Every structure is written in C-alpha cells, then in structure tokens.
Amino acid sequence: MEKLQFEFAAGQTAASRVVAGVVASGDLEVLLEPAAPGRTTIAVQTSVDGYGATWKALLERVFAAGALPAAAIEINDNGATPGVVRMRIEQAFEDAAQGGQP
C-alpha cells in the first residue's frame, strides 16, 4: 500500500459530499467533500506501489485549469487505469454539482 498527498488550486466550494465508484479489482472509489474555496486536497491510497509520478502527472492534468470546485478528496485505488481515475473524479464533481444525486 502506498499513500500519496496532493494539493491543487480550485474555484469555489463544491456543492455537496459524494462517493463515486467502488473499491474492487481494477477500480477505485472517490470520496469528495466540500472544502474552503481556492484549494483542493487529494489523499490517494493505492494498492500499487511506485506510481507516485504517474498519479502526480494524471492529477496535474485533471486540475490544471484550477476551475474545478474546492474539495477534500480521498481516493482508494485497487489498480485502476488512469482513464478510470479521471472518469471517477469527473463523476464525483458532476454528482456534487447535482447536490449529491446520481
């Protein structure tokens, strides 16, 4: 198990708390909670060691514009591909914008 921490610029506070995905073989879950405006923090717990640089590069692309809402995000990964990671993060923000409703 590896634990990673990241922080990125963000917009206003996310609208609600949400859970996207499920921890299972080759997948992950994203837990998103509203945070103070301007910053998003991300804590990643992954079953795959040695991919810190890959996580950093992927998350930098997702959060590059700083336009996503501010949130505290916890990602629990069980070997998901970068495409699944991005999809789950986007799903979490979309669900939060809808008030936590799927």
N, C-alpha and C positions, 0 to 999 in steps of 0.2 A: 504494500500500500504506500502511496505517495500522496502528500498533502502539499498543495500549492496555493499561493495567495496572489491576487492581482487587484489593481485599482485603476479606474479609468474616469475621465471627465464624463459628465452626464448632464441632462437637462433638468426639468422639474421632477418632482417626486412621482414615482409610479402610483397608479390609481388604487391597486389592491394587492393582496397576497395571493399567490397561486402556486400550484405544483403542476409541472408538465413532465410527462414521461414516467417511466418506472425502471428501477434498477433490476436488470435481468441480463442474461447472457448477451453481450454485444450492444447494450443500450445504457441509458443513463436517465437520471431524474434531475430536474432543475427546480429548486425551491427559491421563489422570488418574494421578497418583502420590500415594501416602500422604504426609502431612506431619505435623508436630508438632501435637498436639491444640490446639484453640482457634482456629485461623486457616486460612482457605483463600485462596490467592493465585490470581489468574487473569491470564494473559497472552493477549491477543487479537491475532492478526494477521489483518487483513481486507483484501480487495481493494477494498472500498467505503469511500472517504474521506468524512469529515464526519458520521459517525453515532455519535460518541462518546457523546452524550447518550442516544441510543436504547439502546446497549449498556449504559450505566450503569443506566438505568431497568429494563431487562429483567433484568439480573443482580441488582439490588436486590430485585426481586420473587421471583426464584428462591431467593435466600439470605436473605430477610427474617427467617425464624424462627431462623436460626443453628443449626438442628438437623441439618443435613447433616454428614457426616463431614469431617474436616480433610483437605485435599488441595492439591497444587500442580497447577493445571490450565493446559494450553495449548490454545487454540482457534485452529485455522487455518480461516478462513472464506473462502468464494468466493461471497458474495452470498446466503447462506441467509436465510430469513424468520425472524422472532422465534419462531414456533411450532416450526420445525425446530431452532433453537438450544436452546430449552428441552427439547425431546424428546431431543436428543443428550446434554445434560448429565444429565438424569434417567436415560437409558440407561446412561451411564458409571457413575453411582453405583450403579445396580442391578447391573450386571455386576461392579463391585468388591465389592459385598456378597456376591456368589456366588463370590468367590475368583478373579475374572477369567475365569470360564467363561461363554460366551454362553448 
